[in-house]
Amino acid sequence: MHLHLRIHRWVLWWFWIGVVLGAIAVVNILLRNLSRWQETIILVVGALNWLIGGIICWGYGAVRIERPDRSASHGDSAIRSRQEFQQKEWHPASDFVLPGNRKSLLPPKY
């Protein structure tokens, strides 16, 4: 069974920052003489980071598990590429030019 896992880039950043800060927290808990209250606060802040990250990812739909479309046959690549093209948002270059004053990012042709 094939599955496609689509993850936004900021989710990976959130994950790796959480892992690094969690490692720092564990090192501080093990190597420093912290009070029980300080250890509890460090663990609660870490748990809140993961909980809030999970809620935000779920709310924005940042992580999706999809099954690949099996309706198109493998030999029908033109239909499949057209379907992939329609799924992605696309804008022509003229959408990024200011209307009316013909401003362009490129220098004029002489």
C-alpha positions as CSV (number, residue, x, y, z in Angstrom):
1,M,0.0,0.0,0.0
2,H,1.5,3.3,-1.1
3,L,0.8,6.5,0.8
4,H,1.9,10.1,0.1
5,L,2.9,12.1,3.2
6,R,2.8,15.9,2.5
7,I,4.5,18.1,5.1
8,H,4.9,21.8,5.0
9,R,8.5,23.1,5.5
10,W,7.6,25.1,8.7
11,V,6.4,21.9,10.3
12,L,9.9,20.3,9.9
13,W,11.5,23.5,11.3
14,W,9.1,23.3,14.3
15,F,10.0,19.7,14.8
16,W,13.7,20.1,14.7
17,I,13.7,23.1,17.0
18,G,11.6,21.1,19.4
19,V,14.1,18.2,19.3
20,V,17.1,20.5,19.9
21,L,15.5,22.4,22.7
22,G,14.3,19.1,24.2
23,A,17.9,17.8,24.2
24,I,19.1,20.9,25.9
25,A,16.4,20.6,28.5
26,V,17.3,16.9,29.2
27,V,21.0,17.8,29.5
28,N,20.1,20.6,32.0
29,I,17.8,18.4,34.0
30,L,20.4,15.6,34.2
31,L,23.6,17.7,34.8
32,R,22.4,20.6,36.8
33,N,21.2,20.6,40.4
34,L,17.7,22.0,39.6
35,S,14.8,22.0,42.0
36,R,11.8,19.8,41.4
37,W,9.8,22.9,40.6
38,Q,12.3,24.0,37.9
39,E,12.3,20.5,36.3
40,T,8.5,20.5,36.2
41,I,8.4,23.9,34.5
42,I,10.9,22.8,31.9
43,L,8.9,19.6,31.1
44,V,5.6,21.5,31.0
45,V,7.0,24.1,28.6
46,G,8.4,21.3,26.4
47,A,5.1,19.5,26.4
48,L,3.2,22.7,25.5
49,N,5.5,23.2,22.6
50,W,4.6,19.8,21.2
51,L,0.9,20.2,22.0
52,I,0.6,23.6,20.4
53,G,2.6,22.5,17.4
54,G,0.3,19.5,16.9
55,I,-2.8,21.6,17.2
56,I,-1.5,24.2,14.7
57,C,-0.4,21.5,12.2
58,W,-3.9,19.9,12.5
59,G,-5.7,23.2,12.2
60,Y,-3.8,24.3,9.1
61,G,-3.7,20.9,7.5
62,A,0.1,21.1,7.3
63,V,0.6,17.3,7.5
64,R,-1.6,15.2,5.1
65,I,-1.6,11.5,4.4
66,E,-3.0,10.8,0.9
67,R,-3.4,7.8,-1.2
68,P,-2.1,8.0,-4.7
69,D,-4.8,8.2,-7.4
70,R,-5.0,4.8,-9.1
71,S,-7.7,5.7,-11.6
72,A,-5.2,6.7,-14.3
73,S,-3.1,3.9,-15.8
74,H,0.7,4.1,-15.7
75,G,0.9,4.5,-19.5
76,D,-1.4,7.5,-19.6
77,S,1.2,10.1,-18.4
78,A,-0.4,13.1,-20.3
79,I,-3.6,12.8,-18.3
80,R,-1.7,12.4,-15.1
81,S,0.5,15.4,-15.7
82,R,-2.5,17.5,-16.6
83,Q,-4.2,16.5,-13.3
84,E,-1.0,17.3,-11.3
85,F,-0.9,20.7,-13.1
86,Q,-4.5,21.5,-12.1
87,Q,-3.8,20.6,-8.5
88,K,-1.0,23.2,-8.1
89,E,-1.7,26.9,-8.0
90,W,-0.1,28.7,-10.9
91,H,0.2,32.4,-11.8
92,P,1.5,34.0,-15.1
93,A,4.3,36.5,-14.9
94,S,1.8,39.3,-15.8
95,D,0.2,38.9,-12.3
96,F,3.3,40.3,-10.8
97,V,3.6,43.5,-12.9
98,L,1.9,46.6,-11.7
99,P,-0.9,47.5,-14.1
100,G,-1.0,50.9,-15.8
101,N,2.5,52.1,-15.4
102,R,4.4,49.3,-17.2
103,K,6.9,48.9,-14.4
104,S,9.1,45.8,-14.8
105,L,11.8,44.2,-12.7
106,L,14.1,43.8,-15.7
107,P,16.0,46.7,-17.2
108,P,14.7,48.3,-20.4
109,K,15.9,47.0,-23.8
110,Y,18.1,49.4,-25.7
